[in-house]
Amino acid sequence: MTTSTMKTPAKSPYWAGVRDGAPFILMAVPFATLFGVIATDAGLTLAQAMGFTVLVIAGAAQFAAIQLMVENASIAFVLLAALAVNLRMAMYSASLVPYLGAAPLWQRACVAYLNFDQTYITSVARYEARPEMSVSDRVAYFFGVATPITPFWFGMTLVGILAGQAIPDAWALDFIMPIMFLAMVAPMLKSIAHIAAAVMSVSVALALNSLPAGTGLLIAAGAAMLTGALVEIWMERRRA
């Protein structure tokens, strides 16, 4: 290979991905640390909490599952809630097929594992802006975006676990979880449909609070999705 055809680090798709993924460390550090603290507060051991974050590697699903575990929900409800929260990943995967579908199986398997909000959004934006990228360059870029985020997610989860073990029980950190969810949900309320779904979710969850094993939360989630979809359809008809 001649010097002219070699890719320097500055032009390498992988290093471009690392550069674009690095700012997301600012998001990964506090959320991963918080998950470690909450997982410890919920009674998970170090091995359980680390196994959870390494296998799932999806913040919203992890927090939702922990919330149901704290409420003594059954394993089936915990898995169903995590699946519902992460259904968007299936859509992410489907939309990546035109870009990465021709990659080797092992690469697609790694992409599937590392396919979360930040890697997907950043990579798709790059692919759309540079349609001339080859499949290998697209895969390299995707892995580059994941490189700075994933180790920090794992490492700061461990820091949160160790910090949580050092916090006395009398300090009662239960209040952190609802505050965290409010911080995550509030920026998402960008339309009438979103607001209607949130109001329905809160109303149904409070009304069904007495149901066992987190059943009320799952019903509230279904009611919220239905409400949001109906309001969206109604708005589309009005615009038409």
Long-range contacts (C-beta under 8 A, 24 or more apart in sequence): 12-140, 13-133, 13-137, 13-138, 13-140, 13-141, 13-144, 14-140, 14-141, 14-143, 14-144, 14-147, 15-144, 16-126, 16-141, 16-144, 17-122, 17-123, 17-126, 17-140, 17-141, 17-142, 17-143, 17-144, 17-145, 17-146, 17-147, 18-144, 18-145, 18-147, 18-148, 19-144, 20-122, 20-126, 20-144, 20-145, 21-118, 21-119, 21-122, 21-144, 21-145, 21-146, 21-147, 21-148, 21-149, 22-148, 24-118, 24-122, 24-148, 24-149, 25-148, 25-149, 25-152, 27-118, 28-149, 28-152, 28-153, 28-156, 29-152, 29-156, 30-156, 31-59, 31-180, 32-59, 32-152, 32-153, 32-154, 32-155, 32-156, 32-157, 32-159, 32-160, 33-156, 33-157, 33-159, 33-160, 33-163, 34-160, 34-176, 34-180, 35-59, 35-62, 35-63, 35-66, 35-157, 35-160, 36-156, 36-157, 36-158, 36-159, 36-160, 36-161, 36-162, 36-163, 36-164, 37-160, 37-161, 37-163, 37-164, 37-167, 37-173, 37-176, 38-63, 38-66, 38-160, 38-164, 38-173, 38-176, 38-177, 38-180, 39-66, 39-157, 39-160, 39-161, 39-164, 40-160, 40-161, 40-164, 40-165, 40-167, 41-164, 41-167, 41-173, 41-174, 41-176, 42-66, 42-69, 42-70, 43-69, 44-69, 46-158, 46-161, 46-162, 46-165, 49-157, 49-161, 50-154, 50-157, 50-158, 50-161, 53-153, 53-154, 53-157, 54-154, 56-82, 57-113, 57-114, 57-116, 57-150, 57-153, 58-82, 58-85, 58-86, 58-89, 58-116, 60-85, 60-86, 60-184, 61-85, 61-86, 63-177, 63-180, 63-181, 63-184, 66-177, 67-177, 67-181, 67-214, 67-217, 68-213, 68-214, 68-217, 70-174, 70-177, 71-213, 71-214, 71-217, 72-213, 73-213, 73-214, 74-213, 77-213, 77-214, 77-215, 77-218, 78-214, 80-218, 81-214, 81-217, 81-218, 81-221, 84-218, 84-221, 89-115, 89-116, 92-120, 95-124, 96-120, 96-123, 96-124, 99-123, 99-124, 99-127, 99-135, 99-138, 100-135, 100-138, 100-139, 100-142, 102-135, 103-135, 103-136, 103-138, 103-139, 107-139, 110-143, 111-139, 111-142, 111-143, 114-142, 114-143, 114-146, 114-150, 118-145, 118-149, 119-145, 119-146, 119-149, 191-232, 191-235, 192-231, 192-235, 193-228, 193-229, 193-231, 193-232, 193-235, 194-228, 196-227, 196-228, 196-231, 197-224, 197-225, 197-227, 197-228, 197-231, 198-224, 200-224, 200-227, 200-228
